[in-house]
Amino acid sequence: MNDKDVSVEFVKENMSFTVGTDDPRSTLMFTMLSAFAQFERSLIKERQREGIALAKAKGVYKGRKPALNAEKIAQLREQATAEANRSRLAKEFGISRETLYQYIR
């Protein structure tokens, strides 16, 4: 952020860090806050991965349910080979275009 001349202001803590000021205390404080924020984010992600692993072991975490059943997928593929307008097909089946492309693959 410093390379892009970004100024950061923490409203609740009433602190602001502006690029171009050669205040070593300000630079130190900003670096420390950044390091703690990065550390906390890493801990959150680690706990999340552990929770997902436990849920998968229990059989609770199975992912998202398919948007279409096998019959609808067959209809979609049939219509996709015959038609060129994929956006209309996606809207008709109530799915996103990306989901449509995944079903076609």
Order of alpha helices (4+ residues) and beta strands (2+ residues): beta-beta-alpha-alpha-alpha-alpha
